[in-house]
Amino acid sequence: MANRLYWNEEIETLPRRELEAYQTRQLASYLEFAYNNSPFYKEHFDAAGVKPRDFKDLSDIRKFPFVDKQTERDRQLHKPLLGDMVAVTEEEVVFVSASSGSTGVPTLSPFTRQDFDEFQDVQSRLFWSAGMRPHDRYVHALNFSLFVGGPDVIGAQNLGALCIWAGTLPSERLLFILKEFKPTVIWTTPSYAWYLGETARNHGIDPANDLTINRIIVAGEPGGSIHATRNAIENLWNAKVYDFYGISDIFGACAGMCEQRDGLHLAEDHILLEVLDPVTHEPVPDGERGEMVLTTLRKKARPMIRFRTGDIVTCDRTPCPCGRTHARIRVVGRIDDMFIVRGVNVFPGDIEYIVRGIKELTGEYRITVFTEDHMTKFIVEVEKRRGENVEAKHLAEFVSQTIKARLGVRPKEVKILEEGEIPRATHKARRLIDLRKNDQ
């Protein structure tokens, strides 16, 4: 078993034409299911003047209206607890995850038993594509409290790995587990992978030589797909980094890197992918940036039809050397985090790519966006690595010039801090401080 290349070879290597034919068949019946069983979707489709029978091929999905995070919140408040987007009775729901939005109201994501089992089968698929095998010892260092990524440890168990349900332990306790249990694989966020490695060094532990981790799975931030960030973590740990993408509104990880580590294969047998211009809502060509819009194909508890994720991605449907045929996405960042300077779209990930590639810097950074003279401007704070002799003003100018050369715009200021001055994140890092609302 451990020698096979794929978790589900038939599905993962299905020729594109057959995969798209499957999606078409599945979606035709799924739209009927949503319309007939979800009060919201019947109302939603009727208001848009569209019926399930109007769907004939995949391009017809553009006839149907969008939903987004605000839709979820509104419909959940309209009919507590699960809302009226659901298409099953509460008795059929066996699991809910929750995410808290800006309103502070937890948005629930429900699963039937079949939904949950299929969700975990996808997790096993993604773990397998990242190289996890039954002989591995796996530390699940994600939050178990209502977080959709918590149950993903079951996917590793179903694969046959020895699983350590660590959760969000204090770093010192987690390092003790890494030393004593000698695991080979861990899953956390890019920020925490870096923070944990630095913490280990501060405690006299060399992650590259004193620990046994050889694979690090990361998710929750774009860093795992930024080469400079990935290389920095890999050099710190002497381990390969694999990026996963998940979204609680659908299910946990639904895309992940294979051994090629050139984009994240999306589970297209479960999800239909669109990449659209955020303004015109028209499809963008493969390779160009656009908003990722996802439609579930199988999830019964709560269908998500044309869900606007708010994530900016590129899509690659060319054949992957690994043999998998499912599209690969590359996550650029969140629309919410993007800011525009002199007509240029800037994402924190763009700055991270630059900062991580400058050897005199630690790789930590913070961006402050503000309004001055009715224009958007930004400041970048970075840390000079301890022991580097370069003068701060020369380093600041070099960073500023590099950002200008790469992005086409220059920060108003680059501040050089000492190593350790920027607070380290134990999980998701807060890289962007937006003061523009205060400036109004």
C-alpha positions as CSV (number, residue, x, y, z in Angstrom):
1,M,0.0,0.0,0.0
2,A,2.7,2.5,1.0
3,N,4.3,2.2,-2.5
4,R,1.3,3.3,-4.5
5,L,1.4,6.8,-6.0
6,Y,-2.1,7.9,-5.3
7,W,-4.8,7.7,-2.6
8,N,-7.5,7.3,-5.3
9,E,-5.8,6.9,-8.6
10,E,-9.0,6.6,-10.7
11,I,-10.3,10.0,-9.4
12,E,-7.0,11.9,-9.2
13,T,-5.8,11.0,-12.7
14,L,-9.2,11.2,-14.5
15,P,-8.6,12.8,-17.9
16,R,-9.9,16.4,-17.9
17,R,-12.6,15.7,-20.4
18,E,-14.0,12.9,-18.2
19,L,-13.5,15.0,-15.1
20,E,-15.5,17.9,-16.6
21,A,-18.2,15.5,-17.8
22,Y,-18.5,14.1,-14.2
23,Q,-18.8,17.7,-12.9
24,T,-21.5,18.5,-15.4
25,R,-23.6,15.4,-14.5
26,Q,-23.1,15.9,-10.8
27,L,-23.9,19.6,-10.9
28,A,-27.1,19.1,-12.9
29,S,-28.6,16.9,-10.2
30,Y,-27.1,18.9,-7.4
31,L,-28.7,22.1,-8.5
32,E,-32.1,20.3,-8.5
33,F,-31.3,19.0,-5.0
34,A,-30.5,22.5,-3.7
35,Y,-33.6,24.0,-5.3
36,N,-35.9,21.4,-4.0
37,N,-34.6,21.0,-0.5
38,S,-33.1,24.4,0.6
39,P,-35.7,27.2,1.2
40,F,-33.0,29.8,0.5
41,Y,-31.8,28.4,-2.8
42,K,-35.4,28.1,-4.1
43,E,-35.9,31.8,-3.2
44,H,-32.5,32.8,-4.5
45,F,-32.8,31.1,-7.9
46,D,-36.3,32.3,-8.4
47,A,-35.3,35.9,-7.6
48,A,-32.5,35.6,-10.2
49,G,-35.0,34.2,-12.8
50,V,-33.0,30.9,-13.1
51,K,-34.0,27.3,-12.7
52,P,-31.9,24.1,-12.4
53,R,-33.1,23.1,-15.8
54,D,-31.2,26.1,-17.3
55,F,-27.9,24.3,-16.5
56,K,-26.7,22.3,-19.6
57,D,-23.0,22.6,-19.5
58,L,-20.3,23.9,-17.1
59,S,-20.4,27.4,-18.6
60,D,-24.1,27.7,-17.6
61,I,-23.1,28.0,-13.9
62,R,-22.6,31.7,-14.7
63,K,-26.3,32.0,-15.0
64,F,-26.7,31.4,-11.3
65,P,-26.3,34.1,-8.6
66,F,-23.5,34.3,-6.1
67,V,-23.4,33.8,-2.4
68,D,-20.8,35.0,0.1
69,K,-19.9,35.1,3.8
70,Q,-22.5,37.8,4.4
71,T,-25.2,35.6,2.9
72,E,-24.3,32.9,5.3
73,R,-24.5,35.2,8.3
74,D,-27.8,36.7,7.2
75,R,-29.5,33.4,6.5
76,Q,-28.2,31.9,9.8
77,L,-29.7,34.8,11.7
78,H,-32.9,34.6,9.7
79,K,-33.4,31.0,10.9
80,P,-31.2,29.9,13.8
81,L,-29.3,27.6,14.4
82,L,-28.2,26.4,11.0
83,G,-30.1,28.9,8.7
84,D,-32.2,28.2,5.7
85,M,-29.4,27.5,3.3
86,V,-29.3,23.9,4.6
87,A,-30.9,21.2,2.5
88,V,-31.3,18.5,5.2
89,T,-33.0,18.3,8.5
90,E,-31.0,19.0,11.7
91,E,-31.4,15.3,12.6
92,E,-29.2,14.5,9.6
93,V,-26.4,16.8,10.7
94,V,-23.7,15.1,12.7
95,F,-20.9,17.8,12.9
96,V,-20.6,21.6,12.7
97,S,-17.5,23.7,12.5
98,A,-17.6,27.4,13.2
99,S,-15.8,30.6,12.2
100,S,-16.3,33.9,13.8
101,G,-16.7,36.9,11.5
102,S,-16.5,40.6,12.0
103,T,-19.9,40.6,13.7
104,G,-18.7,38.2,16.3
105,V,-21.5,35.8,15.4
106,P,-20.1,32.3,14.7
107,T,-20.9,31.1,11.2
108,L,-21.6,27.4,11.3
109,S,-20.7,24.9,8.6
110,P,-22.8,21.7,8.9
111,F,-22.0,18.2,7.7
112,T,-24.1,15.0,7.3
113,R,-22.4,11.7,8.1
114,Q,-21.7,11.2,4.4
115,D,-20.4,14.8,4.1
116,F,-18.0,14.2,7.0
117,D,-16.8,10.8,5.7
118,E,-16.1,12.3,2.3
119,F,-14.4,15.3,3.8
120,Q,-12.0,13.1,5.7
121,D,-11.4,10.9,2.6
122,V,-10.2,14.1,0.8
123,Q,-7.9,14.8,3.8
124,S,-6.4,11.4,3.4
125,R,-5.9,12.1,-0.3
126,L,-4.1,15.4,0.4
127,F,-1.9,13.9,3.1
128,W,-1.0,11.1,0.7
129,S,-0.2,13.5,-2.1
130,A,2.1,15.4,0.3
131,G,4.0,12.2,0.9
132,M,2.5,11.0,4.3
133,R,2.5,7.2,4.6
134,P,1.4,4.7,7.2
135,H,4.9,4.5,8.7
136,D,4.8,8.3,9.6
137,R,4.2,9.8,13.0
138,Y,2.0,12.8,12.6
139,V,1.5,15.8,15.0
140,H,-1.8,17.7,14.4
141,A,-1.0,21.1,15.8
142,L,-4.2,22.8,14.8
143,N,-7.0,24.1,17.0
144,F,-9.6,21.4,17.8
145,S,-12.2,23.9,19.2
146,L,-14.9,24.2,16.5
147,F,-12.2,24.8,13.9
148,V,-12.9,22.9,10.6
149,G,-9.2,21.9,10.4
150,G,-9.5,20.1,13.8
151,P,-11.1,16.8,12.5
152,D,-8.5,16.6,9.7
153,V,-6.4,14.4,12.0
154,I,-8.9,11.6,11.2
155,G,-7.8,11.8,7.6
156,A,-4.3,11.0,8.7
157,Q,-5.5,8.2,10.9
158,N,-7.5,6.7,8.0
159,L,-4.4,6.8,6.0
160,G,-2.7,4.7,8.7
161,A,-0.3,7.2,10.3
162,L,0.3,7.2,14.0
163,C,-1.5,10.4,15.0
164,I,-0.7,12.7,18.0
165,W,-3.6,15.0,18.7
166,A,-1.6,18.0,20.0
167,G,-3.8,20.9,19.2
168,T,-2.8,24.4,20.2
169,L,-0.4,23.5,23.0
170,P,2.1,26.0,24.4
171,S,5.2,26.0,22.3
172,E,7.4,24.6,25.1
173,R,5.0,21.6,25.6
174,L,4.8,21.0,21.8
175,L,8.6,21.0,21.6
176,F,8.7,18.4,24.3
177,I,6.4,16.2,22.3
178,L,8.6,16.7,19.2
179,K,11.6,15.6,21.1
180,E,10.1,12.7,23.0
181,F,7.7,11.2,20.4
182,K,10.0,11.8,17.4
183,P,7.2,12.6,14.9
184,T,8.0,13.0,11.2
185,V,5.2,15.2,10.0
186,I,3.5,18.3,11.5
187,W,0.7,20.6,10.4
188,T,0.5,24.2,11.5
189,T,0.5,27.7,9.9
190,P,3.6,29.2,8.2
191,S,4.0,31.8,10.9
192,Y,3.9,29.3,13.6
193,A,6.3,26.9,11.8
194,W,8.8,29.7,11.8
195,Y,8.0,30.8,15.3
196,L,8.3,27.3,16.7
197,G,11.6,26.8,15.0
198,E,12.9,30.1,16.4
199,T,11.6,29.1,19.9
200,A,13.4,25.7,19.6
201,R,16.7,27.5,18.9
202,N,16.2,29.8,21.8
203,H,15.8,26.7,24.0
204,G,19.0,25.2,22.7
205,I,17.3,22.8,20.3
206,D,18.3,22.8,16.6
207,P,15.2,21.9,14.6
208,A,17.2,20.7,11.7
209,N,19.4,18.2,13.6
210,D,17.8,17.6,17.0
211,L,14.2,16.9,15.8
212,T,12.9,14.3,13.4
213,I,10.3,16.4,11.4
214,N,10.9,15.8,7.7
215,R,7.6,17.2,6.3
216,I,5.7,20.4,7.4
217,I,2.2,21.0,6.2
218,V,1.1,24.6,6.4
219,A,-2.2,26.4,5.8
220,G,-4.2,29.5,6.8
221,E,-1.7,32.0,5.2
222,P,-0.2,32.4,1.7
223,G,3.3,31.8,3.0
224,G,3.5,28.1,2.1
225,S,3.3,29.0,-1.6
226,I,5.8,31.9,-1.4
227,H,9.2,30.4,-2.4
228,A,11.2,32.6,-0.1
229,T,9.1,31.9,2.9
230,R,9.0,28.2,2.2
231,N,12.7,28.0,1.7
232,A,13.3,29.9,5.0
233,I,11.2,27.4,6.9
234,E,12.8,24.5,5.1
235,N,16.3,25.7,5.9
236,L,15.3,26.2,9.6
237,W,13.9,22.7,10.0
238,N,15.7,20.8,7.2
239,A,12.2,19.6,6.2
240,K,10.0,19.9,3.1
241,V,7.1,22.3,3.3
242,Y,3.7,21.5,1.7
243,D,1.0,24.1,1.4
244,F,-2.7,23.2,1.9
245,Y,-5.8,25.4,1.3
246,G,-9.0,25.1,3.2
247,I,-12.2,27.0,3.7
248,S,-14.6,26.4,6.6
249,D,-17.6,27.4,4.5
250,I,-17.2,24.2,2.5
251,F,-14.9,21.8,4.3
252,G,-11.4,21.7,5.7
253,A,-8.4,21.4,3.3
254,C,-9.7,21.0,-0.2
255,A,-6.5,21.7,-2.1
256,G,-2.9,20.7,-1.4
257,M,0.6,20.3,-2.9
258,C,1.8,17.1,-4.4
259,E,5.5,16.1,-4.4
260,Q,6.1,18.6,-7.3
261,R,5.1,21.5,-5.0
262,D,4.1,23.6,-7.9
263,G,0.6,24.8,-7.0
264,L,-2.2,23.1,-5.0
265,H,-4.3,20.4,-6.6
266,L,-8.0,21.2,-5.9
267,A,-10.4,18.3,-5.2
268,E,-12.4,19.0,-8.4
269,D,-14.6,15.9,-8.0
270,H,-16.1,17.7,-4.9
271,I,-15.7,21.4,-6.0
272,L,-16.2,23.3,-9.2
273,L,-13.7,26.1,-9.6
274,E,-14.2,29.5,-11.2
275,V,-11.5,32.3,-11.2
276,L,-13.3,35.6,-11.9
277,D,-12.4,39.2,-12.3
278,P,-13.6,40.7,-8.9
279,V,-15.2,43.7,-10.6
280,T,-16.7,42.4,-13.9
281,H,-17.2,38.8,-12.6
282,E,-16.0,37.5,-15.9
283,P,-13.7,34.5,-16.1
284,V,-10.0,35.3,-16.3
285,P,-7.6,33.2,-18.4
286,D,-5.6,30.5,-16.6
287,G,-2.5,32.0,-15.0
288,E,-4.1,35.4,-14.4
289,R,-5.1,36.6,-10.9
290,G,-8.8,36.6,-10.0
291,E,-11.2,35.9,-7.2
292,M,-11.8,32.2,-6.5
293,V,-15.5,31.2,-6.6
294,L,-16.3,27.7,-5.5
295,T,-19.4,25.5,-6.0
296,T,-19.8,22.3,-4.0
297,L,-20.8,19.2,-6.0
298,R,-21.6,16.7,-3.3
299,K,-22.0,18.2,0.1
300,K,-25.6,17.7,1.2
301,A,-26.0,19.5,4.5
302,R,-25.5,23.0,3.0
303,P,-24.9,23.4,-0.7
304,M,-22.6,26.3,-1.6
305,I,-23.3,27.4,-5.1
306,R,-21.0,30.1,-6.5
307,F,-19.5,31.0,-3.2
308,R,-17.3,34.1,-3.4
309,T,-14.3,33.1,-1.3
310,G,-12.6,36.5,-1.2
311,D,-9.3,34.8,-2.1
312,I,-7.3,35.9,-5.0
313,V,-5.7,33.0,-6.9
314,T,-4.3,31.9,-10.2
315,C,-5.4,28.6,-11.8
316,D,-3.2,26.1,-13.8
317,R,-4.9,23.3,-15.7
318,T,-1.9,22.1,-17.5
319,P,-0.8,18.5,-16.9
320,C,1.2,18.1,-13.7
321,P,4.3,15.8,-13.8
322,C,2.8,13.9,-10.8
323,G,0.1,12.6,-13.1
324,R,-2.8,14.2,-11.3
325,T,-5.2,16.0,-13.6
326,H,-7.1,18.2,-11.1
327,A,-6.4,21.9,-11.5
328,R,-3.7,23.6,-9.4
329,I,-4.3,26.9,-7.7
330,R,-1.8,29.3,-6.3
331,V,-3.2,31.6,-3.6
332,V,-2.0,35.2,-3.8
333,G,-3.9,36.7,-0.9
334,R,-7.2,38.0,0.4
335,I,-9.2,40.8,-1.4
336,D,-9.7,42.3,2.1
337,D,-5.9,42.5,2.6
338,M,-5.2,44.0,-0.9
339,F,-4.6,47.8,-1.1
340,I,-4.1,49.9,-4.2
341,V,-1.2,52.4,-4.4
342,R,-1.1,54.6,-7.6
343,G,-3.1,52.0,-9.4
344,V,-1.0,49.0,-8.4
345,N,-2.7,46.1,-6.5
346,V,-0.4,45.3,-3.5
347,F,-0.9,42.1,-1.3
348,P,1.0,41.4,1.9
349,G,2.3,38.3,0.2
350,D,4.0,40.4,-2.5
351,I,6.0,42.2,0.3
352,E,6.7,38.9,2.1
353,Y,8.2,37.5,-1.1
354,I,10.7,40.4,-1.2
355,V,11.5,40.5,2.5
356,R,12.1,36.8,2.8
357,G,14.6,37.0,0.0
358,I,16.9,39.6,1.6
359,K,19.5,37.7,3.6
360,E,20.2,40.7,6.0
361,L,16.6,40.5,7.3
362,T,15.0,38.0,9.6
363,G,12.0,37.7,7.3
364,E,9.5,39.2,9.8
365,Y,7.6,42.2,8.5
366,R,4.6,44.5,9.2
367,I,2.8,46.8,6.8
368,T,0.9,49.9,7.8
369,V,-1.5,51.4,5.3
370,F,-2.8,55.0,5.7
371,T,-4.2,58.0,3.8
372,E,-2.1,61.1,3.2
373,D,-3.1,64.0,1.0
374,H,-6.1,61.9,-0.2
375,M,-3.7,59.1,-1.4
376,T,-3.1,55.6,-0.1
377,K,0.5,55.2,1.2
378,F,2.2,52.5,3.2
379,I,5.1,51.9,5.6
380,V,7.0,48.6,5.8
381,E,8.7,47.6,9.1
382,V,11.4,44.9,8.9
383,E,14.0,43.4,11.2
384,K,17.7,43.4,10.6
385,R,19.2,40.0,11.4
386,R,21.4,40.0,14.5
387,G,25.1,40.2,13.5
388,E,24.6,41.9,10.2
389,N,26.9,45.0,9.9
390,V,25.0,46.9,7.2
391,E,23.9,50.4,8.2
392,A,20.1,50.7,8.8
393,K,19.7,53.6,6.4
394,H,21.4,51.7,3.6
395,L,19.4,48.6,4.3
396,A,16.2,50.6,4.3
397,E,17.0,52.1,1.0
398,F,17.8,48.7,-0.5
399,V,14.5,47.3,0.7
400,S,12.6,50.3,-0.6
401,Q,14.3,50.0,-4.0
402,T,13.6,46.3,-4.2
403,I,9.9,46.8,-3.5
404,K,9.8,49.5,-6.1
405,A,11.6,47.3,-8.7
406,R,9.3,44.3,-8.0
407,L,5.9,46.0,-7.5
408,G,6.3,49.3,-9.3
409,V,5.5,51.4,-6.2
410,R,7.7,52.5,-3.3
411,P,6.7,52.6,0.4
412,K,6.7,56.0,2.0
413,E,9.1,54.6,4.5
414,V,11.0,51.4,5.4
415,K,11.7,51.1,9.1
416,I,14.6,48.9,10.2
417,L,14.0,47.3,13.6
418,E,16.2,45.0,15.7
419,E,15.7,41.3,15.5
420,G,12.7,40.3,17.8
421,E,11.0,43.7,17.8
422,I,8.1,42.6,15.7
423,P,5.8,40.4,17.8
424,R,5.8,36.7,16.8
425,A,2.5,35.0,16.0
426,T,1.8,31.7,17.6
427,H,-0.7,31.0,14.8
428,K,-1.9,33.3,12.1
429,A,0.2,36.4,11.8
430,R,-1.3,39.9,11.6
431,R,0.9,41.4,8.9
432,L,-1.3,44.3,7.8
433,I,-2.5,47.3,9.9
434,D,-5.0,49.4,7.9
435,L,-5.4,52.9,9.3
436,R,-7.4,54.3,6.4
437,K,-10.8,54.1,8.3
438,N,-9.2,56.2,11.1
439,D,-8.0,58.7,8.5
440,Q,-11.5,59.4,7.1
